[in-house]
């Protein structure tokens, strides 16, 4: 016979309240859902990350591209070699720093990634719908702030 114990609150596992673990889990789950769509459209995930990062943006350095696309810099360099040969991206010199090479998407690369970006927006809308517009915007603002606070200098 077990004596009754008073109800005490169940302890939360460390990873269930640790922000980096939560961010990693949600990223993996949500990205994983969309990566199925990326691959069904004939893209490699790394190609998608690079082209979507460059889409409709100013030219950026290879280092910044690696950070934003969450891809290791040597991998980005190899991807860029292939994508440049295919006409999807172009390397351009930095205006004031000859040591820095910038990358921009070409019209051909933009056209290639455009339909997938529309699918990504639809997926994001579906993911965020349960939060409501206000909470979804607040979440994105908070994530952008955390990125700004922790991003290494360019």
LUMVOSE-802417 format. One record per residue (C-alpha): z, y, x; residue number from 1. Coordinates in nm, 3 decimals. Layout:
(pt (Z; Y; X); NUM),
...
This chain:
(pt (0.000; 0.000; 0.000); 1),
(pt (-0.112; 0.333; 0.141); 2),
(pt (0.113; 0.626; 0.085); 3),
(pt (-0.074; 0.921; -0.056); 4),
(pt (-0.144; 1.189; 0.197); 5),
(pt (-0.174; 1.550; 0.094); 6),
(pt (-0.532; 1.665; 0.067); 7),
(pt (-0.616; 1.848; 0.380); 8),
(pt (-0.951; 2.015; 0.437); 9),
(pt (-1.201; 1.800; 0.622); 10),
(pt (-1.263; 1.931; 0.972); 11),
(pt (-1.613; 2.053; 1.036); 12),
(pt (-1.793; 1.887; 1.323); 13),
(pt (-1.853; 2.124; 1.612); 14),
(pt (-2.234; 2.111; 1.580); 15),
(pt (-2.209; 2.190; 1.208); 16),
(pt (-2.074; 2.536; 1.289); 17),
(pt (-2.221; 2.603; 1.636); 18),
(pt (-2.499; 2.858; 1.601); 19),
(pt (-2.731; 2.727; 1.879); 20),
(pt (-2.710; 2.375; 1.735); 21),
(pt (-2.781; 2.501; 1.384); 22),
(pt (-3.076; 2.711; 1.503); 23),
(pt (-3.218; 2.416; 1.697); 24),
(pt (-3.187; 2.185; 1.398); 25),
(pt (-3.346; 2.423; 1.151); 26),
(pt (-3.625; 2.500; 1.397); 27),
(pt (-3.697; 2.133; 1.453); 28),
(pt (-3.692; 2.051; 1.081); 29),
(pt (-3.905; 2.341; 0.960); 30),
(pt (-4.144; 2.338; 1.256); 31),
(pt (-4.182; 1.962; 1.224); 32),
(pt (-4.297; 2.002; 0.864); 33),
(pt (-4.562; 2.252; 0.967); 34),
(pt (-4.668; 2.063; 1.278); 35),
(pt (-4.798; 1.788; 1.048); 36),
(pt (-5.032; 2.050; 0.896); 37),
(pt (-5.126; 2.182; 1.242); 38),
(pt (-5.228; 1.836; 1.360); 39),
(pt (-5.408; 1.756; 1.034); 40),
(pt (-5.620; 2.064; 1.104); 41),
(pt (-5.719; 1.930; 1.446); 42),
(pt (-5.488; 2.148; 1.654); 43),
(pt (-5.242; 2.051; 1.920); 44),
(pt (-4.902; 2.210; 1.854); 45),
(pt (-4.911; 2.387; 2.191); 46),
(pt (-5.255; 2.536; 2.111); 47),
(pt (-5.126; 2.655; 1.775); 48),
(pt (-4.823; 2.817; 1.933); 49),
(pt (-5.030; 3.004; 2.189); 50),
(pt (-5.307; 3.119; 1.953); 51),
(pt (-5.066; 3.219; 1.675); 52),
(pt (-4.858; 3.417; 1.926); 53),
(pt (-5.168; 3.604; 2.042); 54),
(pt (-5.307; 3.654; 1.691); 55),
(pt (-5.342; 4.019; 1.594); 56),
(pt (-5.126; 4.134; 1.884); 57),
(pt (-5.169; 4.345; 2.190); 58),
(pt (-5.245; 4.157; 2.512); 59),
(pt (-4.928; 4.006; 2.661); 60),
(pt (-4.829; 3.862; 2.996); 61),
(pt (-4.834; 3.489; 3.058); 62),
(pt (-4.456; 3.494; 3.102); 63),
(pt (-4.398; 3.665; 2.767); 64),
(pt (-4.651; 3.432; 2.602); 65),
(pt (-4.457; 3.135; 2.736); 66),
(pt (-4.128; 3.279; 2.601); 67),
(pt (-4.257; 3.362; 2.254); 68),
(pt (-4.457; 3.041; 2.213); 69),
(pt (-4.161; 2.836; 2.341); 70),
(pt (-4.386; 2.664; 2.593); 71),
(pt (-4.325; 2.615; 2.965); 72),
(pt (-4.518; 2.860; 3.179); 73),
(pt (-4.716; 2.598; 3.379); 74),
(pt (-4.822; 2.440; 3.047); 75),
(pt (-4.930; 2.780; 2.914); 76),
(pt (-5.135; 2.842; 3.228); 77),
(pt (-5.317; 2.508; 3.185); 78),
(pt (-5.373; 2.576; 2.814); 79),
(pt (-5.510; 2.921; 2.891); 80),
(pt (-5.755; 2.780; 3.147); 81),
(pt (-5.896; 2.548; 2.879); 82),
(pt (-5.885; 2.805; 2.599); 83),
(pt (-6.056; 3.066; 2.814); 84),
(pt (-6.335; 2.819; 2.896); 85),
(pt (-6.372; 2.758; 2.519); 86),
(pt (-6.391; 3.131; 2.453); 87),
(pt (-6.066; 3.153; 2.252); 88),
(pt (-5.869; 3.378; 2.489); 89),
(pt (-5.946; 3.621; 2.767); 90),
(pt (-5.747; 3.725; 3.072); 91),
(pt (-5.741; 4.100; 3.127); 92),
(pt (-5.589; 4.301; 3.413); 93),
(pt (-5.276; 4.507; 3.349); 94),
(pt (-5.354; 4.880; 3.354); 95),
(pt (-5.085; 4.974; 3.607); 96),
(pt (-4.958; 4.652; 3.768); 97),
(pt (-5.219; 4.447; 3.951); 98),
(pt (-4.974; 4.156; 3.984); 99),
(pt (-4.969; 4.104; 3.607); 100),
(pt (-5.245; 3.936; 3.411); 101),
(pt (-5.248; 3.990; 3.038); 102),
(pt (-5.386; 3.753; 2.778); 103),
(pt (-5.560; 3.848; 2.456); 104),
(pt (-5.715; 3.643; 2.180); 105),
(pt (-6.091; 3.673; 2.136); 106),
(pt (-6.260; 3.716; 1.798); 107),
(pt (-6.364; 3.350; 1.825); 108),
(pt (-6.001; 3.244; 1.882); 109),
(pt (-5.882; 3.468; 1.599); 110),
(pt (-6.136; 3.313; 1.362); 111),
(pt (-6.028; 2.965; 1.469); 112),
(pt (-5.658; 3.024; 1.396); 113),
(pt (-5.690; 3.245; 1.086); 114),
(pt (-5.693; 2.969; 0.821); 115),
(pt (-5.397; 2.797; 0.984); 116),
(pt (-5.202; 3.124; 0.984); 117),
(pt (-5.255; 3.146; 0.609); 118),
(pt (-5.118; 2.793; 0.574); 119),
(pt (-4.822; 2.888; 0.795); 120),
(pt (-4.746; 3.185; 0.570); 121),
(pt (-4.758; 2.961; 0.262); 122),
(pt (-4.525; 2.710; 0.431); 123),
(pt (-4.283; 2.987; 0.528); 124),
(pt (-4.284; 3.119; 0.171); 125),
(pt (-4.201; 2.771; 0.041); 126),
(pt (-3.922; 2.726; 0.297); 127),
(pt (-3.763; 3.064; 0.226); 128),
(pt (-3.810; 3.069; -0.154); 129),
(pt (-3.467; 2.913; -0.229); 130),
(pt (-3.301; 3.200; -0.038); 131),
(pt (-3.461; 3.477; -0.241); 132),
(pt (-3.652; 3.769; -0.092); 133),
(pt (-3.348; 3.976; 0.012); 134),
(pt (-3.168; 3.693; 0.195); 135),
(pt (-3.494; 3.578; 0.355); 136),
(pt (-3.561; 3.927; 0.494); 137),
(pt (-3.199; 3.953; 0.610); 138),
(pt (-3.228; 3.618; 0.787); 139),
(pt (-3.546; 3.723; 0.966); 140),
(pt (-3.393; 4.056; 1.067); 141),
(pt (-3.087; 3.876; 1.204); 142),
(pt (-3.302; 3.630; 1.400); 143),
(pt (-3.513; 3.915; 1.545); 144),
(pt (-3.192; 4.093; 1.648); 145),
(pt (-3.059; 3.780; 1.822); 146),
(pt (-3.391; 3.741; 2.003); 147),
(pt (-3.384; 4.103; 2.117); 148),
(pt (-3.025; 4.070; 2.237); 149),
(pt (-3.090; 3.755; 2.440); 150),
(pt (-3.452; 3.781; 2.554); 151),
(pt (-3.483; 3.815; 2.930); 152),
(pt (-3.659; 4.128; 3.054); 153),
(pt (-4.036; 4.109; 3.074); 154),
